[in-house]
Amino acid sequence: MKNASLADENLREARALARFAAVQMVVQARQSGVAFVQALTQAAEQAWDGRFFSARTIEQWYYGYQRGRFGALQGRPRADKGVHRALDAAALEALVQLRRAHPHLTVKALSEELVRRGVLEPGGFSASTLHRRLAEAGLDRQSLRAGTALSGGPTKAFELPLPNLLWMADCMYGPTVTTGTGPQRTFLFALLDDCTRLCPHGQFYGQERLEGFLDTLRQAVQTRGIPDKLYTDNGAAFKSQHLGIVCANLGIRLIHCKPYHSWSKGKIERFFLSVQTQFQPTLVFEPVHALEELNRRFWRWLETEYHQREHTALEGESPARRFARLGTSLRLVDTNNCLDRLFLMRVPRRVRKDATFSLGGRFWEVPTHLRGQLITVHFDPIGYARVEVWFAQRCLGAARPCNKQRNAHILASSNDYEPTAS
């Protein structure tokens, strides 16, 4: 039942993200001068999470978000939680392959062919499920038409007028660092402001994983403010539902570029080229031998050279100067909000009989009444400086590393064991 509860919570969060996207579309339309009724009508003409909703429903989401922010969009738990209606992996793969082979066929024709092949059982699926799964794979009719229309590349160059209206995010392979334990490959996560070409934050990590990008985004938000939009590619580190929840709580619209549209990330690709041709050659003459040393050298180059150098694309102005000149009304982090807690990773764990659970190759202790229970662990993956235990959607406090020697002293002093016969 606990597994079903976690799955239901993830489903409600995914639907809340779709509702948040619909609300953001209405907000942006109103900011552009579109009437409220017309903005709702435009939003109702698009599919959200694979479904179409009426203008009245989207209006309720809009006012709900105004009152309770992102939490008001999550709704109540389903009454039928734990009942799985999704297609199995084999049926979904067959549907996707058939759609790619015959993109002109209707969903009804595809489903009839899968029934004939024995992949689907008559009456064991719904048309809405097939439509939703195709939309999630980017193979619905609207996505296919858009992909065909945009396959020729970009149509116009663009640049937003103010800082923090749009950040671009990406990851590149970094240099290999020779440490005392051997060579270590590195990956650079970086963000780039579209208006000023300033890098709010960039950092090298030992792995290309979500926790590295979350750490980069958290430090960027703390130092440079909150962007309105975040534009990423479709890599695994950027497609996480947890990243979507973080952005929704901060009021950031998360946008993913279309597959094979690399030209849409040209500005941050140009920044990476500067890193490869201007920063990395300095490591040939003065090698680094630790990841921390590599980041210190990179940050020094970023602040003293890249940000201060005049850019032709900025009409001879430097990124630092343009950001200081135009960044007079940035959206800063609310000091009353716990930003670190918002960025914590979340994983489910089953508590063992000795009141411990495993995380990061270590055992952590929890209260004994949680033995055998399925808990959710919120943690900082960079050093595990913060590990929180959540149960039944409540934070029960911080977990602590298991110390077997200390527990042996406690056990002996409590006399809560059977003495060994002499």
N, C-alpha and C positions, 0 to 999 in steps of 0.2 A: 504493500500500500504506500510505503514511503517513496519507492521508485516512481509509482504513478503520480504521487503528489509533486515530485520534482519535475516530471515531464509536463504536468499540467501547468506548473508555474512558468516553465520555459515557453510553453505555447501561448500563455497569456501575455508574456513579455514580448513575444514576436508580433502578436496582434497589436499590442500597444505601440510598437515601433511603426507599424503600417499606419495606424491612426495618427501618430505624431507626424509622419510624412504628409498625410493629407492636410492636417492643420497647418503645417509649414507652407504648403502650397497656397492655402487661402490667405495666410499672413503676408506672403510675398506678393500675391496678386493685389491685396489691398494697399500695400506700400507702393505699388506701381500705379495706383490711381483707379484700379478696377472696383466697381461697386461690389458691396458685400454679397448681394444675391447672385450676381454674375460670377463672382469668385467661387461661391458654393456650387453653382451649376457646372463650372469648368472642372472642379474637383470630382464631382459626381460622374463625369464622363470618363474618368480613368479608373483602372482597376487597382485596388489596394490589397495587397496580400492575396492576389489572384481573384478578388471578388469586387463587384460593383456595389456601391452604397448610395442611398438617396441623399439629396442635398440636405434634407432635414436631419438625417443621421449625422452627417459631417458637421452640421451646425451644432448639434449636441456635443460632439467631440470638441469643437472649437471653444464653446463656453465652459465645458468641463476642464479643458486645459488652462483656461484663464483663471479658474478658481483653484484648482489643485495641482497644476503643472503636470508632469509626466505621470505621477502616481494615479491621477484621476482617469487616465486612459487605460489602465490595466484591467479595470472591471473586477467582477467577482469570479471566484473559481467556478468551473463548470459543474453542473450537477451530475454529469455522466463521466467524471474524470476516471482515467484508468482504462477506458474503452478505446482501443486502437482501431482506427479506420483507414490509416494510410496504406498505400500499396506496399507490398514487400519489395525488396531490393531487385529481385529478378524481374518482376513485372514492370517496375519503374524503368529499369535499364532497357527492356524490350520496347517500351513506349517511346523512350527518348531516341533509340536507334531508328525506329520506324518513322518517327517524325522527321529526323534528319534526312532519311532516305527519300521521304515523300512529303516535303513541306507544304505542298499545295492541297493535300487532303484535309478534310474536316476531321475534328476530333471523333465524331460519330463513326466515320469510315475507319479511322484508326482502331477504335475500340472493337468494332465488328470483326476486323481482321485478327486482333489479338484473341478474341473469343474463339474464332475459327481455328486458330493455332493451339488453343488450349492454355494460353498464358493467363487469361482472365476467365473467371467463372461468371456465367450470366446471373445478374442480380447481385453480384458480390462487390460492386463498385458503383459510383455515381459519376455522372458527367462533370459535376463541379470539381470532384477530386482530380479527374484527369486534366481539366483546365488549369487547376491550381498547380499541379505538379509540372505541367509544361511551362507555366509562367515562371515558376521558381528556377527552371532550367534555362530561361531566356528563349524559349521556343514557342511562345504563344504567338498568335497571328500579328499582334501589334508590334512585338519585338522583332519578328522576322521582317516586317515591312520597314521598320526603322533601321535595321541593320543593312538592308539593301540600299536604302536611300543615302546612308552615310558612309558606304563602303569606299567612296572615292577620296576620303580624307577631309581635312578641315576646310571650311568655306571662308572664314574671316578671322583675322587676328583680333585678340581682345585683351583688355587690361582693366581691372576694376579700379575705381577712382580713389578708394581709401584703404588703409591697412586693415587687416583682420576681417575683410569681407570674404576672403577665400584663401585657405591654406591648401597646398598640395603636399601629399605625403608619398614616400616611396622608400625602397630599400635597395642597396647595391652591395656587391661583394667588395669587401675591404682588403687591405694587405694582410698577408700571413705574418704573424708575430712569432718570433722564436723566443720562447720562454725557457725557464730552467727545466721544465718537464717535457719540452719538445715543441714543435710548431703548432700554432693555434690559428685557425682561420677566423676572420672577423667579418662582421656585417654592419653596414652603416644605415641606421634609420635616421631620416631627416625630414623636416618640414620646411616649406618655402612659402612665403607670403607673396601672393600674385601681384599686388600693387607695387611693392617696394623691392622685391627679390631678396628680402632679408630672410635669413634662416632663423626662425624662432628658437629652434633647438635641433641639434643633431648629435648622435652618439653611436660609438662602435660597441657591438655586443658579440659574444661568442657564438650566438645562435640566432637564426632568423625565425623568431617566435613572437607570439602576440604580446607576451609580457615585456619584451624589449620595446615594442612600439608604444605600449601603454605608458611605460616609464618615460619615453621621449615626449609623448603628448602631455603628460602631467607636468613635466618641467617646463615645457613651452608655455602652457597655460598659466603657470605660476609666474613666469617672468615677462611674458608679452601680452597677456590678456586672452580672452576667449574669442575664437573666430566664429563668424556666422555660418560658414560652410567648410567642410573638410572633404577634399577630393582625393580618392585613392584608387589603386588598381584592384584587381580581383585576387590578389595573393591571399594565402591562408591567414596571414597575420592581420589582414584588413577586413575579412569577411565574418569575423566572430560576432555572435549575437551580443556578447558582453561589451564589445566596443560600441555597438549600436546603442546599448543601454546607457553607457557612459556619455555618449554624445547627446542622447535625448535628455538626460538629466541636466546637462550643461546648456541645453538649447542650441546645439550644433546640428546642422543638417548634414548628414553623412551621405556622400555621393560616390558611387563606384563607376569608373569608366567602362565603356563597352569592351569586350574582348577584341583583341587585334586592332585597337585604336590607340597605338602607342604615341601617335602624333599629338594626342590631347594632353599628354604630360610633358610636352617639350621643354617647358621652363625648368622643371626640377631635373630633367635629364641634362639640361645645359649646366645646371649647378653641379651635378655629379661629374660632368666632364671637367669642370674647374677643379674639383677635388682631385681627380685622377691626374690631371696635367700640371697642377700647381702645388698641391699639398703633398701628395704621395711621393713625388720625386725627392723631396727633402729627406724622406726616410732612408733613401739609398745612402746618403752621406752621413746621416746621424740616425742609425737604427734604434728602434725601441724594443724593449724586452718584456713588456707587460702591457696588458689591456688598459690599465689606468694611465700609464705613461702615454700611450697612443692617444687617448681622449684628451689629456691635458695639452698635448701638442696640437691636436686638431682644434680645440676651443681657442687656443692662442692665435692660430692662423685665421680662424673664423672672425674673431673680434678685431684683430689688428690689421689684417690684410683684406680679406674678402669684403667685410662690411664697410671698410673705409675707402675702398677703391671705386673710382668713378666708373659707371657702367654706360655703355653706348645705348642700351635699350632704355635707360632712364634719362636720356638726354644729358649725359655728362654728370648726373648726380649720383652720389653713393647711396647704397641701401640704408645705411645708418642715418644719413642726413634726411633722406626722404621719409623714413619712418618717424623720425623726431618732428619733422615739419608737418606731416599730415595726421599723425597719430594723436590727436588732441581729444578724442572722444571714444577711447577704447572701452570695451566691455570687460571690466576686471573681475577677478574672482571675489565672490562674497566671503568676507572673513568669517562670517558666522557658519558657513558650510564646511564640513570636514572633507576637504578635497581628497586627502589620502585614502579615506575609507571608500570613496566612490570608485577609485581606480583599483581596488583590491580584486585579485583574481578569485574565482569561486569554483570549488570542486566538491562533489559528494564523497563522503567517506563512511564506511561502516566501522563503528567502534568495536574493538576487540574485547574479549572477556576480561582482559587485564586493564580495561579503561584507557586504552591507547589507540591511536590511529597512525597510519604511515603517511608522511608528506615530505617530499624532497629528499628521500633516502634516509629519513630520521623518524623516530617515534615521538609522538606528542601525547601529553596526558590531558585527560578531561575528567570531570566529576564521575564518580562511579555509577550514578543513577542512569548514565547514558550508555552503559554497556549493552551491546547488541543493537543499538539504535542507528539509524541512518541520519547522519548530520551533514550540514553544508559548512565547508571551511572557507572563510574569506581570508586571503593572505597576500602579503607583499612578496612577489617572487624574487625580488632583488635582495638577497640576503635573509629573507624570512624574518625581517625585523618586526613584523606584525602578523599574528596568526589569531583569527577570531573564530569562535565556535558558534554556529547558528543552528537552532532546532525549532521547528514549528514556526518559522519566520520570525524568531526572536533571537537577539544576540545574548548568549549566555556568558560571555566574557572571553578572555584570552586563554589560549592553550599555552602550555609551557613544555619545553623539551623534557623528555623522559630521562630522569637521572636514577639509574638502577642502584647505585651505591647509597644515595640518600634514602631511597625507598627501603633498602635493606635495614638501615638504622631505624626508620620509622616502624617497620614491621617487627623488629626485635624489641623495641621499647614498648610496643603495644601488647606484646605477648600473644598476638593473634595467630598462632601457628602451633602445630603439634610438635613437641620436643622430640629430638632424635633419641632413640633408646641407646643407653650406654652399654 
